[in-house]
Amino acid sequence: MAGMVKPPRTKTLLGDDKVLRSRGRRQRDKEQPNLPLDPLPDRIAPCLAQLRDRPPQGEKWAYEIKWDGYRLAIHKELAGVRVLTRGGHDWTHRFPGIVEAVENLGVATAIFDGEAVVLDEAGRSDFGLLQKALGGRGGKKAAGEALFIVFDLLYLDGFDLRSLGLTGRRQLLEGVVPPGESGIIRLSESFETDGETLLETARQHGLEGIIAKDRNAPYRSGRTGDWIKVKCIASDSFFIVGYEPSAVARGGVGSLLLGAYQDDEIVHVGACGTGFGEDEARALKKMMDRLVTKRPPVVYDGRQKHVVWLEPTLIAEIEYRAWTDDEKLRHASYKGLRDIQDNAEVYRFDADPAR
């Protein structure tokens, strides 16, 4: 036909002198099954970090800051958002700001692993501030000011990602929560440096520590060694096994007596008399007086003579400088009570590689 213009020749991967033509599309066979989707898990137990005194070295390790808050798994489901603690308790109602922010993420279904935190004026996560925002141990307040620092993605829009290595999961996560976001949902930054350098930087900035993660490892629940934590400032959970009353100290509490596990026994590890103000001491005393027992829960050889002994139920987060030669905490400072639903792990002597 006169005047018809031939289509231009197309440069392709097969060369300039060939033109690719697609085959005619056949209708899909209705008997052919759809690509199967993975069911959305009701709960995934978290991957836990092993404590080490020095960070591991090598290219297989990625490094992040250690956050000081509550470990949470956040499920974005078709029916809504669920917030689960490390022990599997539903805390959706306690983080309304985080829930709303997750609802606005551009995904249909997902499971995020991360930490709820409240930042201080210097931008550091502060467990005590988070506890106050929640109303203390067993409190009913909603922490509207809490942020969610997300560091892993376990499920996304129909696909279970746990079998992927960390690098693959991280790439998908950054597509959902881009680096540098400053909203309520923030990505935990992964640093391209060696562990010793990051640890020293964290120490200079007064941070709690760092986490090293195996780039190639799948996501495995429990303490597998895929994640390693190294602390700048020692902070652990201890039983409150008693207290020394005081007519001078505001709130009526002079010091808290602390306990830790040694094998299957609870042993006395010293006392803590700082870190709590008048109101906090008064609230602590009210809780402790419900747990009074005549029988000491630990073998005690301390200086305090007028000790009120307690059933070892309350778990306190304690910051400290070091251990003495007789295995007592040095310069211990109270940070707050761990909620029973947080499933906090009490310090164990036999689990600390530095001891």
Secondary structure, 3 states (H helix, E strand, C coil): CCCCCCCCCCCECCECCCCCCCCCCCCCCCCCCCCCCCCCCCCCCCECCEECCCCCCCCCEEEEECCCCEEEEEEEECCEEEEEECCCCECHHHCHHHHHHHHCCCCCCEEEEEEEECECCCCCECHHHHHHHHCCCCCCCCCCCCEEEEEEEEEECCEECCCCCHHHHHHHHHHHCCCCCCCCEEECCEECCCHHHHHHHHHHCCCCEEEEEECCCCCCCECCCCEEEEECCEEEEEEEEEEEECCCCCCCEEEEEEEEEECCEEEEEEEECCCCCHHHHHHHHHHHCCCECCCCCCCCCCCCCCCEEECCCCEEEEEECEECCCCCEECCEEEEEECHHHCCCECEHHHCCCC
